[in-house]
Amino acid sequence: MHALYLHNAQCVLGDMLHFAVYDLKQNLEIFYRAFIRSGIATRFGAGEPKYTVGMSGAEMATDHLSIFRNIDE
């Protein structure tokens, strides 16, 4: 069970980064640093289902960007 959960979470994270870089044209290093600052990385790491299995990578990337933009304002 945990192996399946871990695999799905890894896929979501990879899909998020791929979508951010190739579709949203974000710089990977800047995006990833912002992902950590946004608080989503902590919630993802804690296994919060909303982020590990409840969203696609694209949804998580756009959610992250909206949260990060609010932090910077």
ABEGO torsion letter per residue (X at the ends): XAAAAAAAAAAAAAAAAAAAAAAAGBBAAAAAAAAAAAGAAAAAAAGBAAAAAABBAAAAAAAAAAAAAAAAX
